[in-house]
């Protein structure tokens, strides 16, 4: 069932104000519709109340990543608020019951799978995982794997290059991976440039790390001006279209993440058309969300 958002009815465009804690120069402007592509669900009344209040005020939806232990409450919350929530199930890809788990959450109404973690000392492109990618592709369930360093300090199995193999082998599987491969940014950029079904978000520590050097990202996301030239895929799109807005934080951090993201977009001179896709139109297309008055 397709969700329809009439964003002209509830449009909120953030304008910079002098009371912003980051100073009057902070850019909080956004397109009139946002999809936060990476947000973890907290099964509590206070969290749900805060999420609905803040994300409604900003005309935002979120891909909510719901733990397996909270599947029932999480999907009930999603179904009660289809104009705010796109439910993802945080399946364990190393579980012996992973195939049954995917079929179960699909039957419950979950739309995607993530955040996924390769913690079993196998790379994402290990043949043992191929059943997962094949089933997700068959069911039309986007996947959101983690890339880069984990909280416990490990990282070897989570390189973005492994996702390039999956994207190439499963061209109908939409992959939007977390954290732009941190710290393997160049690897992530080249992987997404060559694979039209592979995207990344820039959530996590990266925009904090490069707070004072926001133009840094242009060296990796370089190919917009080279579209149509030799060695550029014919189906390549402007580089920043392959980066999705995400917070990976609680609801009250939405504005701070908008500020960080806009700082990078501004420094890299990203067009308004591309910003709108990064902020939500790309994910809206994936999930068949019709935006009224959007051509």
C-alpha positions in Angstrom: 0.0 0.0 0.0 1.5 3.3 -1.1 1.8 6.2 1.4 0.7 9.6 0.2 2.1 12.8 1.8 0.6 16.2 1.0 3.5 18.2 2.1 2.1 21.5 1.1 -0.4 21.1 3.9 2.2 20.6 6.6 5.3 22.2 5.0 8.0 23.3 7.4 11.2 24.9 6.0 13.7 25.5 8.7 15.1 29.1 8.7 18.2 30.1 10.6 17.6 32.1 13.7 19.8 33.9 16.1 18.7 31.6 19.0 20.2 28.5 17.3 22.9 27.1 19.7 25.3 26.8 16.8 25.1 30.5 15.9 23.2 32.7 13.4 25.2 31.3 10.4 23.9 27.7 10.8 21.9 26.5 7.9 18.8 24.7 8.9 16.9 25.0 5.7 15.6 21.8 4.1 13.4 20.7 1.2 9.7 20.5 2.3 10.0 16.7 2.9 12.5 14.6 4.7 13.2 10.9 5.1 15.7 10.1 7.8 17.2 6.9 6.3 18.8 5.5 9.5 17.2 5.9 12.9 17.1 3.3 15.7 13.8 2.7 17.5 13.4 2.9 21.3 10.4 0.9 22.5 9.3 3.5 25.1 6.3 5.8 25.4 8.6 8.9 25.9 10.7 8.1 22.8 7.6 7.5 20.6 6.0 10.7 21.8 9.2 12.7 21.1 9.6 11.2 17.7 6.1 11.9 16.6 6.2 15.5 17.9 9.5 16.4 16.3 9.2 14.5 13.0 5.7 15.8 12.5 6.8 19.4 13.1 9.5 19.0 10.5 7.4 17.0 8.0 9.8 14.1 8.3 9.6 10.3 8.0 12.2 7.8 9.2 13.4 4.4 8.4 13.0 3.1 11.9 15.4 0.2 12.7 13.5 -2.0 15.1 15.3 -4.6 17.3 14.0 -8.2 17.0 12.9 -8.2 20.7 10.6 -5.2 19.9 9.1 -6.4 16.6 5.5 -6.5 17.8 5.5 -3.1 19.4 7.6 -1.6 16.6 5.4 -2.8 13.8 2.2 -1.7 15.7 3.8 1.8 16.0 4.7 1.9 12.3 1.2 0.8 11.2 -0.4 3.4 13.5 1.8 6.1 11.9 2.4 5.2 8.2 3.0 8.9 7.3 6.0 9.0 9.7 7.5 5.5 9.9 9.1 3.1 7.4 9.7 -0.1 9.5 13.0 -2.0 9.2 13.8 -5.2 11.1 17.2 -5.5 12.7 17.7 -9.1 11.8 21.0 -10.9 12.8 22.6 -12.1 9.6 24.7 -14.6 11.5 21.6 -16.3 13.1 20.9 -19.9 12.1 17.3 -18.9 11.7 18.0 -15.8 9.5 15.9 -17.0 6.5 12.9 -17.8 8.7 13.4 -14.4 10.4 13.4 -12.5 7.1 10.2 -14.3 6.0 8.6 -13.6 9.4 9.3 -9.9 9.4 8.2 -9.6 5.8 4.9 -11.2 6.7 4.5 -8.8 9.6 4.8 -5.8 7.3 8.4 -4.7 7.7 9.6 -2.9 4.6 13.4 -3.3 5.0 16.2 -5.0 6.8 18.7 -3.2 9.0 20.9 -2.1 10.5 22.8 -5.2 9.6 26.2 -6.2 11.0 28.8 -8.7 9.8 30.0 -9.8 13.2 30.6 -13.5 12.5 34.1 -13.0 11.1 32.8 -13.2 7.6 32.8 -10.4 5.0 29.5 -9.2 3.6 30.3 -10.9 0.3 30.9 -14.2 1.9 28.9 -17.0 0.0 27.3 -17.9 3.3 25.4 -14.6 3.2 24.2 -14.8 -0.3 20.9 -16.5 0.6 20.1 -13.3 2.6 20.7 -11.0 -0.3 18.9 -13.2 -2.7 15.8 -13.4 -0.5 15.8 -9.7 0.3 16.0 -9.0 -3.5 13.2 -11.4 -4.2 11.0 -9.9 -1.5 11.8 -6.3 -2.5 13.2 -5.4 0.9 16.0 -2.8 0.9 18.9 -3.6 3.2 20.9 -1.2 5.4 24.3 -2.7 6.3 26.7 -1.0 8.6 30.1 -0.1 7.1 33.3 0.9 8.9 34.3 0.6 12.5 32.0 -0.9 15.1 31.5 0.3 18.7 33.8 -2.5 19.9 36.6 -1.3 17.6 36.5 -4.1 15.1 36.1 -3.3 11.4 37.8 -5.7 9.0 34.6 -7.4 7.8 32.7 -4.2 7.2 34.4 -2.6 4.2 32.2 -1.0 1.6 34.0 -2.9 -1.2 32.2 -6.0 -0.1 28.8 -4.3 -0.7 29.9 -3.5 -4.2 30.1 -7.2 -4.9 26.6 -7.7 -3.5 25.2 -4.8 -5.5 26.7 -6.1 -8.7 25.4 -9.6 -8.1 21.9 -8.5 -7.0 21.0 -5.5 -9.2 17.4 -5.4 -8.0 18.4 -5.2 -4.4 18.4 -1.6 -3.0 21.3 -1.2 -0.6 21.7 1.9 1.5 24.7 1.4 3.8 25.5 3.3 6.9 28.4 5.7 7.5 29.8 6.0 4.0 32.4 3.4 4.8 34.1 5.4 7.6 37.1 5.5 7.3 37.1 4.0 3.8 35.4 7.0 2.1 37.1 6.6 -1.3 36.3 3.0 -1.5 32.6 3.7 -0.6 32.4 6.5 -3.2 33.8 4.4 -6.0 31.6 1.5 -5.1 28.4 3.7 -5.2 29.6 5.5 -8.4 29.8 2.1 -10.2 26.7 0.5 -8.7 23.4 2.3 -9.3 21.6 0.3 -6.6 24.2 1.1 -3.8 23.8 4.2 -1.7 25.4 5.4 1.6 24.4 7.7 4.4 26.8 10.1 6.2 25.5 9.5 9.7 27.8 8.9 12.7 31.1 10.5 13.5 32.1 11.6 9.9 30.4 15.0 9.8 31.6 15.6 13.3 35.1 14.7 12.4 35.1 17.0 9.4 33.2 19.8 11.1 35.9 22.3 10.3 36.6 21.0 6.8 33.2 20.4 5.2 34.5 20.7 1.6 36.5 17.5 2.3 33.8 15.4 0.8 34.2 16.8 -2.6 37.4 14.9 -3.3 35.5 11.6 -2.9 32.2 12.7 -4.4 33.9 14.1 -7.5 32.2 12.9 -10.6 29.2 15.2 -11.1 31.1 17.5 -13.5 32.5 14.4 -15.3 29.1 12.9 -16.2 29.1 11.9 -19.9 32.8 11.6 -20.1 34.9 8.4 -20.8 35.2 6.0 -17.8 32.0 7.3 -16.2 29.1 4.8 -16.2 26.4 5.9 -18.6 23.8 5.5 -15.9 25.8 7.5 -13.3 24.0 10.3 -11.4 25.3 13.4 -9.7 27.6 12.2 -6.9 25.7 13.6 -4.0 22.5 11.9 -5.1 24.2 8.7 -3.8 24.3 10.1 -0.3 21.2 9.9 1.9 20.3 12.1 4.8 20.3 10.2 8.1 20.7 10.9 11.8 21.5 7.6 13.6 20.6 9.6 16.8 17.5 10.3 18.9 14.6 12.5 17.7 15.9 15.6 19.5 19.1 15.5 17.4 17.3 16.1 14.1 18.1 19.7 13.7 21.7 19.2 14.7 22.0 16.6 12.0 20.4 18.9 9.4 22.9 21.5 10.3 25.9 19.1 9.9 24.6 17.8 6.6 23.8 21.2 5.2 27.3 22.4 6.1 28.8 19.7 3.9 26.2 20.3 1.1 26.9 24.0 1.1 30.7 23.6 1.1 30.4 21.2 -1.8 28.0 23.4 -3.7 25.3 20.7 -4.1 22.3 21.8 -6.2 18.8 22.2 -4.7 17.6 19.3 -6.9 20.2 17.0 -5.6 19.6 18.1 -2.0 15.9 17.2 -2.3 16.8 13.7 -3.5 19.3 13.2 -0.7 16.9 14.5 1.9 14.0 12.2 1.0 13.0 12.0 -2.7 15.3 9.0 -3.4 13.9 7.0 -0.5 10.3 8.1 -1.3 10.7 6.6 -4.8 12.1 3.4 -3.4 9.0 2.9 -1.2 6.4 4.3 -3.6 5.6 7.3 -1.5 3.6 9.7 -3.6 4.3 13.3 -2.8 1.3 15.3 -3.9 2.1 18.4 -6.0 5.5 16.9 -6.7 6.1 16.6 -10.5 
